[in-house]
Each structure stands twice: as structure tokens, then as C-alpha cells.
């Protein structure tokens, strides 16, 4: 259900906002969010992997990207 919602929202954003790509990030250990992203047609973007400080803790973040249909990114 969440993957379908993310996919539909992304499809709408590409059309309505004329986006060429959408990026998102999730905590490296958040398997559920990573699965949602992958099922919603996002692919891993190693260039987006990073560390962020959240509430004084360093989190490892995994980046994902989804190019607009017909765009190669």
C-alpha cells in the first residue's frame, strides 16, 4: 500500500510539477522504508548515501532516486 502511494504521488509530481527526477533518503537500517522505495520504482543512488546528525546522533542515510518516465538519469 505504501509503495503504491509513493509511486502514484511520484507519477503525479512528474506530471504536475514537471520534475526530471525525485530523490529520497532513509535510514540504512529501516528495511521497511527501503523496500517501499524499491517497490515504488526508486533505485539506490550511492552518491546520495551520507551521514546526518539527528537529535545529536549520527545516522547513516541511504539515497534513492527515481527518474521521470522517459528520462535517463
Jmol script that loads the backbone (N, CA, C; Angstrom):
load data "model"
ATOM      1  N   UNK A   1       0.814  -1.189   0.000  1.00  0.00           N
ATOM      2  CA  UNK A   1       0.000   0.000   0.000  1.00  0.00           C
ATOM      3  C   UNK A   1       0.864   1.262   0.000  1.00  0.00           C
ATOM      4  N   UNK A   2       1.881   1.314   0.857  1.00  0.00           N
ATOM      5  CA  UNK A   2       2.753   2.492   0.920  1.00  0.00           C
ATOM      6  C   UNK A   2       3.538   2.661  -0.375  1.00  0.00           C
ATOM      7  N   UNK A   3       3.996   1.551  -0.949  1.00  0.00           N
ATOM      8  CA  UNK A   3       4.740   1.633  -2.211  1.00  0.00           C
ATOM      9  C   UNK A   3       3.863   2.168  -3.333  1.00  0.00           C
ATOM     10  N   UNK A   4       2.630   1.720  -3.373  1.00  0.00           N
ATOM     11  CA  UNK A   4       1.703   2.193  -4.400  1.00  0.00           C
ATOM     12  C   UNK A   4       1.433   3.684  -4.214  1.00  0.00           C
ATOM     13  N   UNK A   5       1.243   4.116  -2.977  1.00  0.00           N
ATOM     14  CA  UNK A   5       1.003   5.537  -2.703  1.00  0.00           C
ATOM     15  C   UNK A   5       2.210   6.383  -3.123  1.00  0.00           C
ATOM     16  N   UNK A   6       3.416   5.923  -2.804  1.00  0.00           N
ATOM     17  CA  UNK A   6       4.618   6.654  -3.191  1.00  0.00           C
ATOM     18  C   UNK A   6       4.758   6.700  -4.705  1.00  0.00           C
ATOM     19  N   UNK A   7       4.473   5.586  -5.359  1.00  0.00           N
ATOM     20  CA  UNK A   7       4.557   5.542  -6.826  1.00  0.00           C
ATOM     21  C   UNK A   7       3.545   6.496  -7.452  1.00  0.00           C
ATOM     22  N   UNK A   8       2.299   6.487  -6.963  1.00  0.00           N
ATOM     23  CA  UNK A   8       1.269   7.381  -7.509  1.00  0.00           C
ATOM     24  C   UNK A   8       1.604   8.848  -7.256  1.00  0.00           C
ATOM     25  N   UNK A   9       2.091   9.154  -6.062  1.00  0.00           N
ATOM     26  CA  UNK A   9       2.478  10.530  -5.758  1.00  0.00           C
ATOM     27  C   UNK A   9       3.634  10.966  -6.648  1.00  0.00           C
ATOM     28  N   UNK A  10       4.594  10.085  -6.849  1.00  0.00           N
ATOM     29  CA  UNK A  10       5.726  10.397  -7.725  1.00  0.00           C
ATOM     30  C   UNK A  10       5.258  10.622  -9.159  1.00  0.00           C
ATOM     31  N   UNK A  11       4.384   9.758  -9.642  1.00  0.00           N
ATOM     32  CA  UNK A  11       3.847   9.917 -11.008  1.00  0.00           C
ATOM     33  C   UNK A  11       3.147  11.264 -11.152  1.00  0.00           C
ATOM     34  N   UNK A  12       2.356  11.626 -10.139  1.00  0.00           N
ATOM     35  CA  UNK A  12       1.671  12.921 -10.172  1.00  0.00           C
ATOM     36  C   UNK A  12       2.680  14.066 -10.190  1.00  0.00           C
ATOM     37  N   UNK A  13       3.699  13.987  -9.334  1.00  0.00           N
ATOM     38  CA  UNK A  13       4.708  15.047  -9.235  1.00  0.00           C
ATOM     39  C   UNK A  13       5.459  15.231 -10.551  1.00  0.00           C
ATOM     40  N   UNK A  14       5.784  14.132 -11.222  1.00  0.00           N
ATOM     41  CA  UNK A  14       6.471  14.250 -12.512  1.00  0.00           C
ATOM     42  C   UNK A  14       5.620  15.031 -13.508  1.00  0.00           C
ATOM     43  N   UNK A  15       4.344  14.744 -13.540  1.00  0.00           N
ATOM     44  CA  UNK A  15       3.431  15.395 -14.481  1.00  0.00           C
ATOM     45  C   UNK A  15       3.104  16.827 -14.065  1.00  0.00           C
ATOM     46  N   UNK A  16       2.640  16.991 -12.841  1.00  0.00           N
ATOM     47  CA  UNK A  16       2.156  18.305 -12.393  1.00  0.00           C
ATOM     48  C   UNK A  16       3.277  19.311 -12.165  1.00  0.00           C
ATOM     49  N   UNK A  17       4.406  18.847 -11.689  1.00  0.00           N
ATOM     50  CA  UNK A  17       5.498  19.749 -11.336  1.00  0.00           C
ATOM     51  C   UNK A  17       6.634  19.749 -12.354  1.00  0.00           C
ATOM     52  N   UNK A  18       6.485  18.925 -13.373  1.00  0.00           N
ATOM     53  CA  UNK A  18       7.492  18.835 -14.447  1.00  0.00           C
ATOM     54  C   UNK A  18       8.885  18.497 -13.915  1.00  0.00           C
ATOM     55  N   UNK A  19       8.939  17.556 -12.974  1.00  0.00           N
ATOM     56  CA  UNK A  19      10.215  17.148 -12.393  1.00  0.00           C
ATOM     57  C   UNK A  19      10.925  16.160 -13.308  1.00  0.00           C
ATOM     58  N   UNK A  20      12.237  16.201 -13.306  1.00  0.00           N
ATOM     59  CA  UNK A  20      13.005  15.233 -14.093  1.00  0.00           C
ATOM     60  C   UNK A  20      13.439  14.045 -13.239  1.00  0.00           C
ATOM     61  N   UNK A  21      13.462  14.226 -11.920  1.00  0.00           N
ATOM     62  CA  UNK A  21      13.805  13.135 -11.010  1.00  0.00           C
ATOM     63  C   UNK A  21      13.326  13.487  -9.610  1.00  0.00           C
ATOM     64  N   UNK A  22      13.199  12.460  -8.793  1.00  0.00           N
ATOM     65  CA  UNK A  22      12.856  12.633  -7.381  1.00  0.00           C
ATOM     66  C   UNK A  22      13.880  11.845  -6.568  1.00  0.00           C
ATOM     67  N   UNK A  23      14.405  12.481  -5.545  1.00  0.00           N
ATOM     68  CA  UNK A  23      15.351  11.829  -4.656  1.00  0.00           C
ATOM     69  C   UNK A  23      14.690  11.635  -3.294  1.00  0.00           C
ATOM     70  N   UNK A  24      15.059  10.571  -2.622  1.00  0.00           N
ATOM     71  CA  UNK A  24      14.620  10.384  -1.246  1.00  0.00           C
ATOM     72  C   UNK A  24      15.718   9.664  -0.483  1.00  0.00           C
ATOM     73  N   UNK A  25      15.604   9.744   0.846  1.00  0.00           N
ATOM     74  CA  UNK A  25      16.595   9.134   1.725  1.00  0.00           C
ATOM     75  C   UNK A  25      15.883   8.401   2.849  1.00  0.00           C
ATOM     76  N   UNK A  26      16.530   7.366   3.350  1.00  0.00           N
ATOM     77  CA  UNK A  26      16.010   6.640   4.502  1.00  0.00           C
ATOM     78  C   UNK A  26      17.192   6.145   5.336  1.00  0.00           C
ATOM     79  N   UNK A  27      16.919   5.862   6.583  1.00  0.00           N
ATOM     80  CA  UNK A  27      17.956   5.327   7.463  1.00  0.00           C
ATOM     81  C   UNK A  27      18.393   3.969   6.919  1.00  0.00           C
ATOM     82  N   UNK A  28      19.680   3.706   6.985  1.00  0.00           N
ATOM     83  CA  UNK A  28      20.227   2.467   6.441  1.00  0.00           C
ATOM     84  C   UNK A  28      19.583   1.220   7.059  1.00  0.00           C
ATOM     85  N   UNK A  29      19.165   1.294   8.318  1.00  0.00           N
ATOM     86  CA  UNK A  29      18.584   0.133   8.989  1.00  0.00           C
ATOM     87  C   UNK A  29      17.065   0.042   8.856  1.00  0.00           C
ATOM     88  N   UNK A  30      16.440   0.979   8.142  1.00  0.00           N
ATOM     89  CA  UNK A  30      14.982   0.985   8.008  1.00  0.00           C
ATOM     90  C   UNK A  30      14.589   0.141   6.782  1.00  0.00           C
ATOM     91  N   UNK A  31      14.564  -1.155   6.993  1.00  0.00           N
ATOM     92  CA  UNK A  31      14.297  -2.089   5.898  1.00  0.00           C
ATOM     93  C   UNK A  31      12.931  -1.862   5.260  1.00  0.00           C
ATOM     94  N   UNK A  32      11.929  -1.529   6.053  1.00  0.00           N
ATOM     95  CA  UNK A  32      10.583  -1.313   5.512  1.00  0.00           C
ATOM     96  C   UNK A  32      10.568  -0.121   4.549  1.00  0.00           C
ATOM     97  N   UNK A  33      11.173   0.986   4.941  1.00  0.00           N
ATOM     98  CA  UNK A  33      11.196   2.164   4.069  1.00  0.00           C
ATOM     99  C   UNK A  33      12.019   1.910   2.817  1.00  0.00           C
ATOM    100  N   UNK A  34      13.085   1.167   2.948  1.00  0.00           N
ATOM    101  CA  UNK A  34      13.905   0.841   1.776  1.00  0.00           C
ATOM    102  C   UNK A  34      13.112  -0.021   0.791  1.00  0.00           C
ATOM    103  N   UNK A  35      12.341  -0.963   1.315  1.00  0.00           N
ATOM    104  CA  UNK A  35      11.502  -1.807   0.458  1.00  0.00           C
ATOM    105  C   UNK A  35      10.429  -0.984  -0.228  1.00  0.00           C
ATOM    106  N   UNK A  36       9.807  -0.072   0.509  1.00  0.00           N
ATOM    107  CA  UNK A  36       8.789   0.809  -0.079  1.00  0.00           C
ATOM    108  C   UNK A  36       9.396   1.574  -1.255  1.00  0.00           C
ATOM    109  N   UNK A  37      10.559   2.162  -1.059  1.00  0.00           N
ATOM    110  CA  UNK A  37      11.213   2.926  -2.128  1.00  0.00           C
ATOM    111  C   UNK A  37      11.486   2.050  -3.347  1.00  0.00           C
ATOM    112  N   UNK A  38      12.026   0.881  -3.122  1.00  0.00           N
ATOM    113  CA  UNK A  38      12.370  -0.006  -4.237  1.00  0.00           C
ATOM    114  C   UNK A  38      11.130  -0.482  -4.988  1.00  0.00           C
ATOM    115  N   UNK A  39      10.069  -0.797  -4.274  1.00  0.00           N
ATOM    116  CA  UNK A  39       8.834  -1.233  -4.931  1.00  0.00           C
ATOM    117  C   UNK A  39       8.126  -0.079  -5.652  1.00  0.00           C
ATOM    118  N   UNK A  40       8.458   1.148  -5.273  1.00  0.00           N
ATOM    119  CA  UNK A  40       7.867   2.333  -5.912  1.00  0.00           C
ATOM    120  C   UNK A  40       8.722   2.805  -7.088  1.00  0.00           C
ATOM    121  N   UNK A  41       9.641   1.949  -7.529  1.00  0.00           N
ATOM    122  CA  UNK A  41      10.475   2.200  -8.705  1.00  0.00           C
ATOM    123  C   UNK A  41      11.636   3.156  -8.475  1.00  0.00           C
ATOM    124  N   UNK A  42      12.023   3.342  -7.213  1.00  0.00           N
ATOM    125  CA  UNK A  42      13.238   4.096  -6.912  1.00  0.00           C
ATOM    126  C   UNK A  42      14.394   3.113  -6.921  1.00  0.00           C
ATOM    127  N   UNK A  43      15.563   3.597  -7.295  1.00  0.00           N
ATOM    128  CA  UNK A  43      16.743   2.732  -7.276  1.00  0.00           C
ATOM    129  C   UNK A  43      17.794   3.367  -6.386  1.00  0.00           C
ATOM    130  N   UNK A  44      18.648   2.526  -5.860  1.00  0.00           N
ATOM    131  CA  UNK A  44      19.704   3.032  -4.989  1.00  0.00           C
ATOM    132  C   UNK A  44      20.569   4.044  -5.711  1.00  0.00           C
ATOM    133  N   UNK A  45      20.916   5.108  -5.007  1.00  0.00           N
ATOM    134  CA  UNK A  45      21.780   6.156  -5.548  1.00  0.00           C
ATOM    135  C   UNK A  45      22.948   6.336  -4.585  1.00  0.00           C
ATOM    136  N   UNK A  46      24.010   5.555  -4.762  1.00  0.00           N
ATOM    137  CA  UNK A  46      25.124   5.602  -3.820  1.00  0.00           C
ATOM    138  C   UNK A  46      25.693   7.001  -3.596  1.00  0.00           C
ATOM    139  N   UNK A  47      25.572   7.880  -4.583  1.00  0.00           N
ATOM    140  CA  UNK A  47      26.050   9.252  -4.398  1.00  0.00           C
ATOM    141  C   UNK A  47      25.223   9.978  -3.335  1.00  0.00           C
ATOM    142  N   UNK A  48      24.022   9.493  -3.056  1.00  0.00           N
ATOM    143  CA  UNK A  48      23.161  10.109  -2.051  1.00  0.00           C
ATOM    144  C   UNK A  48      23.364   9.561  -0.651  1.00  0.00           C
ATOM    145  N   UNK A  49      24.173   8.489  -0.537  1.00  0.00           N
ATOM    146  CA  UNK A  49      24.455   7.928   0.784  1.00  0.00           C
ATOM    147  C   UNK A  49      25.275   8.940   1.578  1.00  0.00           C
ATOM    148  N   UNK A  50      24.933   9.110   2.833  1.00  0.00           N
ATOM    149  CA  UNK A  50      25.607  10.107   3.647  1.00  0.00           C
ATOM    150  C   UNK A  50      25.362   9.837   5.123  1.00  0.00           C
ATOM    151  N   UNK A  51      25.909  10.696   5.935  1.00  0.00           N
ATOM    152  CA  UNK A  51      25.650  10.660   7.369  1.00  0.00           C
ATOM    153  C   UNK A  51      25.001  11.976   7.745  1.00  0.00           C
ATOM    154  N   UNK A  52      23.988  11.918   8.595  1.00  0.00           N
ATOM    155  CA  UNK A  52      23.309  13.120   9.072  1.00  0.00           C
ATOM    156  C   UNK A  52      23.214  13.056  10.588  1.00  0.00           C
ATOM    157  N   UNK A  53      23.269  14.208  11.195  1.00  0.00           N
ATOM    158  CA  UNK A  53      23.104  14.274  12.642  1.00  0.00           C
ATOM    159  C   UNK A  53      21.642  14.588  12.938  1.00  0.00           C
ATOM    160  N   UNK A  54      21.009  13.672  13.659  1.00  0.00           N
ATOM    161  CA  UNK A  54      19.609  13.808  14.038  1.00  0.00           C
ATOM    162  C   UNK A  54      19.530  13.619  15.551  1.00  0.00           C
ATOM    163  N   UNK A  55      19.038  14.642  16.237  1.00  0.00           N
ATOM    164  CA  UNK A  55      18.921  14.581  17.705  1.00  0.00           C
ATOM    165  C   UNK A  55      20.242  14.161  18.352  1.00  0.00           C
ATOM    166  N   UNK A  56      21.313  14.765  17.883  1.00  0.00           N
ATOM    167  CA  UNK A  56      22.666  14.544  18.406  1.00  0.00           C
ATOM    168  C   UNK A  56      23.215  13.143  18.149  1.00  0.00           C
ATOM    169  N   UNK A  57      22.576  12.414  17.263  1.00  0.00           N
ATOM    170  CA  UNK A  57      23.081  11.096  16.877  1.00  0.00           C
ATOM    171  C   UNK A  57      23.422  11.126  15.394  1.00  0.00           C
ATOM    172  N   UNK A  58      24.455  10.416  15.024  1.00  0.00           N
ATOM    173  CA  UNK A  58      24.838  10.334  13.612  1.00  0.00           C
ATOM    174  C   UNK A  58      24.118   9.146  12.994  1.00  0.00           C
ATOM    175  N   UNK A  59      23.336   9.429  11.949  1.00  0.00           N
ATOM    176  CA  UNK A  59      22.586   8.393  11.241  1.00  0.00           C
ATOM    177  C   UNK A  59      23.223   8.151   9.881  1.00  0.00           C
ATOM    178  N   UNK A  60      23.319   6.888   9.516  1.00  0.00           N
ATOM    179  CA  UNK A  60      23.731   6.537   8.157  1.00  0.00           C
ATOM    180  C   UNK A  60      22.483   6.548   7.283  1.00  0.00           C
ATOM    181  N   UNK A  61      22.521   7.322   6.227  1.00  0.00           N
ATOM    182  CA  UNK A  61      21.374   7.530   5.343  1.00  0.00           C
ATOM    183  C   UNK A  61      21.667   6.926   3.971  1.00  0.00           C
ATOM    184  N   UNK A  62      20.672   6.254   3.407  1.00  0.00           N
ATOM    185  CA  UNK A  62      20.784   5.657   2.076  1.00  0.00           C
ATOM    186  C   UNK A  62      19.951   6.486   1.105  1.00  0.00           C
ATOM    187  N   UNK A  63      20.557   6.855  -0.016  1.00  0.00           N
ATOM    188  CA  UNK A  63      19.859   7.654  -1.018  1.00  0.00           C
ATOM    189  C   UNK A  63      19.220   6.800  -2.096  1.00  0.00           C
ATOM    190  N   UNK A  64      18.084   7.277  -2.598  1.00  0.00           N
ATOM    191  CA  UNK A  64      17.360   6.644  -3.699  1.00  0.00           C
ATOM    192  C   UNK A  64      16.978   7.719  -4.707  1.00  0.00           C
ATOM    193  N   UNK A  65      16.816   7.314  -5.934  1.00  0.00           N
ATOM    194  CA  UNK A  65      16.419   8.241  -6.985  1.00  0.00           C
ATOM    195  C   UNK A  65      15.431   7.545  -7.922  1.00  0.00           C
ATOM    196  N   UNK A  66      14.516   8.327  -8.452  1.00  0.00           N
ATOM    197  CA  UNK A  66      13.614   7.823  -9.480  1.00  0.00           C
ATOM    198  C   UNK A  66      13.542   8.871 -10.587  1.00  0.00           C
ATOM    199  N   UNK A  67      14.085   8.536 -11.757  1.00  0.00           N
ATOM    200  CA  UNK A  67      13.980   9.477 -12.875  1.00  0.00           C
ATOM    201  C   UNK A  67      12.557   9.493 -13.431  1.00  0.00           C
ATOM    202  N   UNK A  68      12.193  10.617 -14.018  1.00  0.00           N
ATOM    203  CA  UNK A  68      10.881  10.715 -14.663  1.00  0.00           C
ATOM    204  C   UNK A  68      10.805   9.723 -15.809  1.00  0.00           C
ATOM    205  N   UNK A  69       9.622   9.211 -16.087  1.00  0.00           N
ATOM    206  CA  UNK A  69       9.482   8.294 -17.223  1.00  0.00           C
ATOM    207  C   UNK A  69      10.033   8.959 -18.494  1.00  0.00           C
ATOM    208  N   UNK A  70      10.863   8.220 -19.199  1.00  0.00           N
ATOM    209  CA  UNK A  70      11.453   8.732 -20.432  1.00  0.00           C
ATOM    210  C   UNK A  70      12.743   9.501 -20.228  1.00  0.00           C
ATOM    211  N   UNK A  71      13.147   9.737 -18.969  1.00  0.00           N
ATOM    212  CA  UNK A  71      14.390  10.437 -18.666  1.00  0.00           C
ATOM    213  C   UNK A  71      15.426   9.431 -18.209  1.00  0.00           C
ATOM    214  N   UNK A  72      16.622   9.593 -18.663  1.00  0.00           N
ATOM    215  CA  UNK A  72      17.721   8.745 -18.195  1.00  0.00           C
ATOM    216  C   UNK A  72      18.567   9.568 -17.245  1.00  0.00           C
ATOM    217  N   UNK A  73      18.657   9.107 -16.008  1.00  0.00           N
ATOM    218  CA  UNK A  73      19.458   9.820 -15.020  1.00  0.00           C
ATOM    219  C   UNK A  73      20.475   8.891 -14.421  1.00  0.00           C
TER     220      UNK A  73
END
end "model"
wireframe off; spacefill off
backbone 0.3
color backbone group
